[in-house]
Amino acid sequence: MGSDIPPPTIAAIIRHAGERPGAAAVVNNGVATTYADLARTIAGFAQALAALGLRPGQTAAVQCGDQYLHLLLLLAAERSGIATASFVSGELDRPLPLLAQVDLVLTELPARISGARRIHAITKPWVEATLALRSEAEEIAPQSLDAPVRFQRTSGTTGFPKRILMRRRVHEARQSLWAEIDRMVPGDRALIALPFTMGTSYSHASSALRAGATTVFDSRVELAEALTLHAITHIKMLPLQLRDLLERLPPDFVKPPRLVVATVGGRLAPHLRERLMTRLAVRLHEQYASNEMGLVSEMIGDGPGAIGSIYPGVAVEIVDADDKPVPHGQSGRVRVKAETVVEAYLDDPEATARMFRDGWFYPGDLGILHAPGRLEVIGREDDLLNIGGRKILPEELEDRIRERAAVGDVGVCALPNTDGIDEVWVAVVYDAPDDRDIRIRLRPAFVDFIYGHAHLVKLAAVPRTATGKIKRADLRAAILAAGKSGR
C-alpha cells in the first residue's frame, strides 16, 4: 500500500455508482438510496462542510439522532480528509473535552454545547439545502496514510474514558480485516444496530458499502421485525442487545435463512450462544476486540471456555508479571501487536506508558494460549475476586446466575466483611416483591463453586458502559449505597 491513497470507502462507493448505479446502497426507515445518489449526496455534503470552513487536516465532532444523516456526515468528512469523532446527546450531561478541541461541532443540540470552538446547528433547512446540492462525484485526491481519520474513546471500564486517534494506516488495516471476516457481497444487507460512537459500527457500515451491499437503518421497528422486514444478512451487536433480542422474539418468529451475527464487547454465555444458533443465526462471529487494538480473535466452540482463533497478522502473547511469555496452557496477561493497534492515548502519557510498551498493547485481560493461534480470554486482571484465597472470575459466576436464576440482569463483586475478608455480593435486577424466590433460584449457581457467604442486593439497573461492560467500581458503590441486605 502506497503512502498516499484515495479514501477506499469513498472510492468503492463511486465505483459501485458507475458499475451498478441503481443498486440500493442504503435503506433508511424504508426509503432506499442508490449508489449513484449516495455518491452525489456525499459529494454535496463535502461541499457543505467546505462552505463551513472545514479544510483537509481539520477535525469535526458529530452528534445526530438520524443514523443515516450521521453516516453521510462521516463519509463526507472522510472524503474531504477531515478527521471525525461521534458523540450522542446522552453524553451532554457532563463536559466532553473532545468538543473543546475539535475545529467544528456539528450537532442538533447547539444550546446544550458549551466550551466548543465553533458550533454548527444541524437544522432541517440546512440538511434539505445540502441534500439538494447533489454534486457530481468528481475524482478524489489521495490522502496520506498518516492522516487522522477518526477520534474514538475507550469505554472507560478501568478508570476514566480515554481518547485515541486512528490514522488512515490503522483504519485501512482494520477495514481489510473486517472485509475478510464479513465476506459481504452485492445483495447482502447489513443492519446497523449500534451507535457510531462505537468504532465497530462505522466499520460495519463501511464494510458493507465497500462490498456493494446495502446498509440498513430502521428506527421505526424492533430489531426482530427489522431483521425480517429487510431480509438482513449481517448484524453486529453487544451481548446485552443480543440477549434482549432473543428474549423478545415472538414464538412464531421464523429463523432468517442467511443471518450472520457478530458480537463485540464481551463473551456470550453458553446457553445464550446455543439459543442464538437455534433461533436466529446461521453463523456467529464472537469477536475479541477493543477500540485500541481492533479485532484480535474470533471465538469458536460451544463450551463454557470458548477458544478463539487469532486473526492473520495479529500477534498475541501471554506473559507473567515480569512480561516474560508463559508456556502454552498457562494463564497470564494478554498483550497484542498488530498493524491494527493505535499508537497511544491522547493527552494521557501515564496510561500510554502503562498500556503501550515496546510495540505491544496490554489490554488488561487475562488469557491462555492453548496452541499457536488459539486464544482463550478468561477475564479482566483487575476484576478477579479473591475469596478465601480462591480466585474467581466474576463473569463466570454471572453467567451461571443468568442461566440458572432467570434474573433481568446481574453483577458480581467482592466486598470485605467486618473481619476484612472479602465476600461475594450479587446485585440482581428483578420484579419480585420479596427475596425468597430469587434466593432459592440463586442457590444452584453456587453449588461446588464458591467458598464463604454470598450476599444479595436488588438494584434498579446494573451500571454498564456504552459497550455493555459492567462498571465494577460503580457496581461496588451501588451495592454499598443499597445496603448490605443479608445473605
ABEGO torsion letter per residue (X at the ends): XBABBBBAAAAAAAAAAAABAABBABBBGGBBBBAAAAAAAAAAAAAAAAAAGBBBGBBBBBBBABAAAAAAAAAAAAAAGBBBBBBBAAAAABBBAAAAABABBBBABAAABBGBABBBBBBAAAAAAAAAAGBBBBBBBBBBAABBABBBBBAGABEBBBBBBBBAAAAAAAAAAAAAAAGBBBGBBBBBABBAABAAAAAAAAAAAAAGBBBBBBAABBAAAAAAAAGBABBBBBAAAAAAAAAABBAABBBBAABBBBBBGEBBBAAAAAAAAAAABABBBBBBBBAAAEBABBBBEABABBBBBBBBGBBBBBBBAAGBBBBBGBBBBBBBBBAABBABBBGBAAAAAAABBGGBBBAGBBBBBABBGBBBBAEBAAABBBBGGBBBBAAAAAAAAAAAAGBABBBBBBBBBAAGBBBBBBBBBBABABAAAAAAAAAAAABGABBEBBBBBBBABBBBBAAGBBBAAAAAAAAAAAEBAEX
